[in-house]
Structures are given as C-alpha cells and as structure tokens.
Amino acid sequence: MIQRSDLVVEVFMEETAERLDSIESGLLRLEQCGKICDDDTVNSIFRDAHSVKAGSNLLKLKNIEELAHKLENVLEMIRKKQLDPTELVITAGLEAVDKLRELLANIETSDSISIRLHTHMLRMAVEKSLEG
C-alpha cells in the first residue's frame, strides 16, 4: 500500500463523504425534475463526482477512482444531453454512491472490494436508457 499522510487521508475522507452526500441529493433532485432540470444541478453533481475521482487518483485508491469515473461518465452524458436521467440511470447512480460510501468506510482495503456489479449496473442503465 502506498504511504499516505494520515491527515491527507482524513481530509480526503471528510471531503469525499460531503461530496457523496451532495451527489446523492443532486441525483434525487434530478430524478424529480428530469430533462427539465437546470444545468447548474447537473454541473454540480458532475463536479462532485469529478472531485472524488481526482482525489482518489492522487491517493492511488484504484476502485474508488474507477467507480467515481464511471459515475462521472454517466453524468457527463446527461450534462451533454446525450442521456436522459431515467429512473434506471438515477437508481444505478445512487447505488454507485452507496458503494463509494462503503469503499470510503473501508479505505485501507477498498482496492480489494469488488465494484464489478456497480460498474455493470451503470453501463446497463445507460444502454437500456439509450435503447428506449
């Protein structure tokens, strides 16, 4: 495991927990307003996901980075109006947030926790939403 300053990890964990709360509330807002949501809502959720990805990259937290990146990609599609925020997409996003919380709570072993189901759920939600 890469040596990390305890303070840096502590700050990362606090900030990431806040960002995950923000992503969750943003997704719930997006679920209610759908395609007519203001751009600020989507941009805010996207920025929080991007920040989680970037911070986990700096700390070499591979699974947190990968799952946050997949979520960021979905949010980018919504941002660019390439994907509607369907119930399926929002649910997959919320499940990813829950998994990111689990990874954060188990930060030292997070790279050994499988994220395959959650990355698959995000991918399938996008594919199904683009079909329909």
VMD Tcl script that draws the C-alpha trace (Angstrom):
set ca {
  {0.00 0.00 0.00}
  {1.23 3.48 -0.85}
  {2.26 5.51 2.21}
  {-0.20 8.33 2.75}
  {-0.26 11.05 5.33}
  {-2.96 10.34 7.91}
  {-4.06 13.97 7.71}
  {-4.36 13.87 3.91}
  {-6.43 10.69 4.08}
  {-8.61 12.14 6.83}
  {-9.28 15.31 4.81}
  {-9.98 13.23 1.69}
  {-12.45 11.06 3.60}
  {-14.29 14.07 5.08}
  {-14.48 15.91 1.76}
  {-15.49 12.79 -0.14}
  {-18.26 11.98 2.36}
  {-19.62 15.52 1.85}
  {-19.36 15.20 -1.93}
  {-21.16 11.84 -1.89}
  {-23.98 13.42 0.13}
  {-24.13 16.22 -2.42}
  {-24.14 13.76 -5.36}
  {-26.93 11.78 -3.71}
  {-29.14 14.82 -3.09}
  {-28.39 16.07 -6.60}
  {-29.39 12.75 -8.14}
  {-32.63 12.77 -6.15}
  {-33.33 16.32 -7.36}
  {-32.51 15.23 -10.92}
  {-34.92 12.31 -10.57}
  {-37.72 14.76 -9.73}
  {-37.10 17.38 -12.42}
  {-35.76 15.04 -15.14}
  {-34.91 16.55 -18.52}
  {-36.11 19.98 -17.44}
  {-33.58 20.25 -14.60}
  {-31.41 23.34 -14.69}
  {-27.85 22.95 -15.93}
  {-26.44 24.05 -12.56}
  {-27.85 20.95 -10.87}
  {-26.25 18.56 -13.36}
  {-22.98 20.51 -13.43}
  {-22.76 20.48 -9.64}
  {-23.27 16.70 -9.44}
  {-20.71 16.21 -12.21}
  {-18.10 18.40 -10.44}
  {-18.53 16.47 -7.20}
  {-18.04 13.12 -8.98}
  {-15.01 14.55 -10.77}
  {-13.51 15.72 -7.47}
  {-13.98 12.28 -5.89}
  {-12.28 10.73 -8.90}
  {-9.39 13.19 -8.86}
  {-8.76 12.90 -5.11}
  {-8.81 9.12 -5.19}
  {-6.40 9.17 -8.13}
  {-3.92 11.26 -6.14}
  {-4.14 8.79 -3.26}
  {-3.91 5.77 -5.59}
  {-7.30 4.42 -4.48}
  {-7.97 2.43 -7.63}
  {-11.53 1.19 -7.01}
  {-12.84 4.49 -5.68}
  {-11.30 6.24 -8.67}
  {-12.70 3.75 -11.18}
  {-16.26 3.77 -9.83}
  {-16.28 7.57 -9.47}
  {-15.01 7.81 -13.06}
  {-17.81 5.57 -14.36}
  {-20.36 7.70 -12.50}
  {-18.73 10.85 -13.84}
  {-19.02 9.49 -17.40}
  {-22.76 8.90 -16.96}
  {-23.20 12.40 -15.54}
  {-21.22 13.83 -18.46}
  {-23.64 12.17 -20.88}
  {-26.58 13.72 -19.01}
  {-24.77 17.07 -18.99}
  {-24.26 16.94 -22.75}
  {-27.93 15.92 -23.26}
  {-26.83 12.58 -24.71}
  {-28.67 10.66 -21.99}
  {-31.92 11.34 -20.15}
  {-31.86 10.96 -16.36}
  {-34.24 7.99 -16.34}
  {-35.26 6.18 -13.18}
  {-32.88 3.36 -14.13}
  {-29.94 5.75 -14.59}
  {-30.65 7.56 -11.32}
  {-31.03 4.28 -9.42}
  {-27.70 2.98 -10.80}
  {-26.11 6.30 -9.82}
  {-27.48 6.10 -6.29}
  {-26.27 2.50 -5.97}
  {-22.80 3.65 -7.10}
  {-22.85 6.37 -4.42}
  {-23.73 3.77 -1.78}
  {-20.86 1.57 -2.96}
  {-18.47 4.55 -2.90}
  {-19.51 5.14 0.73}
  {-18.71 1.50 1.52}
  {-15.32 1.82 -0.16}
  {-14.62 5.03 1.74}
  {-15.57 3.41 5.06}
  {-13.11 0.62 4.26}
  {-10.49 2.82 2.65}
  {-7.46 0.68 3.52}
  {-8.97 -2.41 1.88}
  {-11.07 -0.61 -0.75}
  {-8.97 -1.90 -3.64}
  {-9.83 -5.50 -2.70}
  {-13.61 -4.87 -2.65}
  {-15.35 -5.74 -5.92}
  {-17.03 -2.90 -7.81}
  {-17.88 -5.05 -10.83}
  {-21.62 -5.18 -10.09}
  {-21.85 -1.41 -9.76}
  {-19.86 -0.61 -12.89}
  {-22.05 -3.13 -14.73}
  {-25.23 -1.52 -13.36}
  {-24.12 1.91 -14.60}
  {-23.25 0.52 -18.04}
  {-26.53 -1.40 -18.35}
  {-28.59 1.60 -17.19}
  {-27.01 3.72 -19.92}
  {-27.52 1.05 -22.58}
  {-31.17 0.43 -21.62}
  {-31.92 4.15 -21.45}
  {-30.38 4.78 -24.85}
  {-32.41 1.89 -26.34}
  {-35.73 3.10 -25.01}
}
mol new
graphics top color blue
foreach p $ca { graphics top sphere $p radius 0.5 }
foreach p [lrange $ca 0 end-1] q [lrange $ca 1 end] { graphics top cylinder $p $q radius 0.2 }
display resetview
